[in-house]
Amino acid sequence: MVAPQKNINGFNHNIKQVLRQTNYGSFYAMTALLLRIFSIF
């Protein structure tokens, strides 16, 4: 039972990494969009 549990933990860790990357990507996109909007004014 130890090996399957380790695989499940690794799978969850990969999902967390992907979510973290997408969150940072959307945050970076939003900041770039806001900077572009503010540069117009």
C-alpha positions in Angstrom: 0.0 0.0 0.0 3.0 2.3 0.3 3.9 2.5 -3.4 0.4 3.4 -4.6 0.1 6.1 -2.0 3.4 7.5 -3.1 2.2 7.6 -6.7 -1.0 9.3 -5.7 1.0 11.9 -3.7 3.2 12.5 -6.7 0.2 12.9 -8.9 -1.3 15.5 -6.6 2.0 17.3 -6.4 2.1 17.5 -10.2 -1.5 18.9 -10.3 -0.5 21.5 -7.7 2.6 22.5 -9.7 0.5 22.9 -12.9 -2.2 24.9 -11.0 0.5 27.1 -9.5 2.1 27.7 -12.9 -1.3 28.6 -14.5 -2.1 30.9 -11.6 1.2 32.7 -12.0 0.7 32.9 -15.7 -2.8 34.4 -15.4 -1.5 36.8 -12.8 1.4 37.9 -15.0 -1.0 38.3 -17.9 -3.4 40.4 -15.8 -0.5 42.7 -14.6 0.7 43.1 -18.2 -2.8 44.0 -19.3 -3.2 46.5 -16.4 0.2 48.1 -17.2 -0.8 48.3 -20.9 -4.1 50.0 -19.9 -2.4 52.5 -17.5 0.3 53.3 -20.1 -2.6 54.5 -22.5 -3.7 57.1 -19.9 
